[in-house]
């Protein structure tokens, strides 16, 4: 029988990760990054990071409504 372990992050952790993702996404809007696009940026990293940040913020709000 396989054991299943569930890991739950607290809202503070989720919001901290969202903040990091958002700050990284903002870097891609700077002129330096626009002039020196790398493969990750061409693949839409800015949009993906912004979506990740939004998803984490929504999860944090949901988590705050349902404490452990």
N, C-alpha and C positions, 0 to 999 in steps of 0.2 A: 504494500500500500504506500502511495506517495504522500508525503506530508506537504501541505500547502501553507506557506507563510505569507501573511498579508502585512505590507508595510504602509503606514499612514504618515504623511507629512503634515506638520502643523501649518497653520495659515501663515505664520511669520516666515517659514522656510519657503513656502510657495511664492509669497510676495517678493522675497529676496531674489529668488531665481528669475522671476518675471522682470524685476528691475534690471538684473544683469543682462537678460536677453534684449530688453528694450534699449539699454545703453549701447549694446553691441550693434543693434540695428541702426541706431542713430549715427554711428560711425560711418556706415555705408553711404549716408547722405552728404558727408563732407567732401569738398572738392578733391582732396588727395585721393580718396577711395574711388571717386567717380573717374578720375584721370588714370588710375592704376587698377582697373578692374581685374580681379583674379577670377579663377574658375568658379569659386564659391559664389561670388557676387553675381556673376552672369547666370547662375542657376536660380537666382531669386532668394538669396539668403536673407536679405532685408525683410522681404515680405514674410518669409517663413519664421524669422525671429519675432516679428511683430505679432504674428498669429499665435506663436508659442506663448508670448507674454500675455496676450489676451486670454488664452485658454487657462493659463496658470492663475490669472487674477479671478476668473470666473470660478475656478475650482476652489480657490481660497475663500471666496464669498460663500460658496456652497458648504465648504468645510466649517466655516464659522457658525453656520446655522445648525450644524450637527456635531456637537462635541463628541469626543470618544465615547 
